[in-house]
């Protein structure tokens, strides 16, 4: 089940690099938040129940509800609807994403670890590099913030790979998410 969720996260990255409307970015970020909730639910099985409940609650409230709601509010308040023409054409972005994911896949499986950890690693690195790509190829500051949130989702996926052994890593990923929310709030309130 976790493998299917992670593959859907990879598919959402393809939609993310081809999207031009900022509302689509927000919808994909909310979808990724829900997917990360289910990934945490299915992969963190041997964690203490209090930690488990805290992680799931924070993930669904912050990633899937609060940050997308706040970004939607900012878009409506500032009357922003579309991203300006990206620096790189959509087709080139899609081809670069495919090449990137294939390279990360082969690099991960060449290392020789177990398949589940490799899938987490591939999805996490693909998500992090997609966020960096969005930051580098888009012009608006709100899109840069959304790219940072995608990077943060990648860090959270990477922390899920070691979540049962080191639950503090997952908590640090959640704290990074809280920081992202406060950073977004600070940028757009001022």
N, C-alpha and C positions, 0 to 999 in steps of 0.2 A: 504494500500500500504506500509506503514511504517513497519507493522508487517511482511510482506513478505520479505522486505529488511533486517530486523533484523534476520529473520530465515536463510537467505542466508549467513549473517555474521557468524552465529553459524555453518553452514555447512562448511564455509571456515576454521573455527578453527579445524575441524576434519581433513581436508586436510593438514593443517599446521603442526599438531603434527605427521602425518604419512609421511611427505615429507623428502627426504634425499638430494635432489639436491637443491642447494642454489638459482638457477634460479627459481625454483618453489616457494620458499619463497618470492622472489621479485615479482613474478607474483601475488601471493595471497595478498601481501601487496598493490600492485597497484589496485587489484580488491576491496579490502577493502576500499581503498581511494575513488574509484568511488561509492561504496555502501554508504559510509558515506556522500558523496556529495548529493546523492539522498535522504538519510534519513534526512539530514539537510533541503533540499529543501521542502520535504513534511511535516516535523514536525514543522518548525519554521515559522508558517503562520502569526502570529500577531506581528512580529518584524518590526521595522523601516526599510524602504527599503535600506538605506545606510548601516546599520549594516548587513542586510540580504545579500546584494551583496558582501560585504567585506568577510563575513564568507564563502559564496559559492566559491568565487574566490580563497581565500586562501586554502580552502579544496581541490579543484580540482588541483590547481597548485602544492601545496606542497605535499599532500598525494598521489595523483594519478600519478603525472608526475615527479617532481623534485627529491624526495627521491628515488623512484625506478630507475630512470635514473642514479643517482649518484651511487647507490649500484651496478647496472649493470656495470658501468664503473670501479668501484673498483674491482669487480670480474674478469673482463677481464684484467685489469692492473696487478693484482697479480696472474693471471692464476689459480684461484680457481674454481673448478667445483662441487665438492661433499663435503658434510658434512661427517666427519669421523663417524665411528660407534657410534650412540648415546649411552649414558650410560644405557638407559632403552629400551628394545625391543619395536618395533612398536605396536604390539598387546597389550602389557601392557599399553602403552601410550594411545591407543584408548579406552581401558576399563576404565582407570583412568579419561579420559576426559568425558566419558559418565556418570560415577558416580558423578563427580564434577558438571556437568550441572544439573543432577537430584537433587542433594543436594541443589544447589543454587535455583533451581526452587521451590522446596518444602519450603525452607526457605523464599523465597520471597512471595509466596502465603499464607504462614501462617501468615504473617504480616498484611494482610487484606486491602491493598491499592488497587487502581483501576488497571484494567488489563493492560492498556497501560503503565503505570508507572512501573508495575511489569515486563513487557517484556523488557523494557529498562534496568531495574535493573539486570535482569537475563543475558541479553546479555553483558552488561557492565562488570559485575563481572566475567562472564565466559571468556571474552576476557582478562581481567586483569590477571586472574589466569593462562590462557594459556600462556601469555607472560612470567610470572614468571616460569612456568613449562619449557618453552623452554630455558630460561636462565639457569635453574638448571640442565637440562639434556643434554645439548649440550656442545661441547668442544671448538669450534672455537669462537674467539672474534666477528667475523662478525655476527655469529648467535646470539650472546648475544645482539648485537646492534639491530638486527631484532626483538628479543624478547622485547626489550625496546620499539620499534616502535609499537608492538602489544599492549603493556601495554598502550601506549599513545592513541591508537585507542579506547581502552576501556574507558579511561578517557573522550575522546571526546563523546562517546556514552552516558556516564553518564551525561555529561553536556547538551546533547540534550534533556534529559528528563525534565530539568528545563529551557530550553532555552527561551521559551516565557515569563516566569516570570522574569528570571535573564539573560539577554543577555550578561552581563559581564562574566558570567561563561563560555559561549561558546567562548568568546574572549580569556579567559585565557587558554582554551583548545587549541585554535589555536596558542597562544604564546608558549605553551608547544611543539606543533608540530614544530614550528620554532626552538626552542631550540634543539629538537631532530635532526633536519637537520644540525644545526651548530655543534652539538656534533659529529655526524657521519662524517662530513667534517673534523673536527679537529682531530679525531682519525686516519683517514686513510690518511690524507695529511702528518701527522707526522710519 
